[in-house]
Amino acid sequence: MDTQGEKLLQDLVNQEKSLVAQVEQARSQAKETIATAQQEANEVRANAVKQAEEAARAILNEAEQEAEKIRAEVVADADRVVQQLANQSKSQMERAVNAVLEKVLP
């Protein structure tokens, strides 16, 4: 029985060593998996930041173009109003001069 008991004990020791080795291998693989996942997450984050910056630049560029278009329209409208007022004042000036002349020179 001693031989059989020693064999069983040796088998248990071998199984324990095998399990310890498997646990260590699993830990090692887990560390590698975590490192790979962190690297991939960093790459995804960097790519997302890059895309967000590009989108922001595109939106800003579009907004600047729209602002320039609106500014040009406002300036053009203001120029038209100024021209209309200039024409009205010229017309009224002529009427005013005529009215003064009519009063002064009967």
Secondary structure, 3 states (H helix, E strand, C coil): CHHHHHHHHHHHHHHHHHHHHHHHHHHHHHHHHHHHHHHHHHHHHHHHHHHHHHHHHHHHHHHHHHHHHHHHHHHHHHHHHHHHHHHHHHHHHHHHHHHHHHHHCC
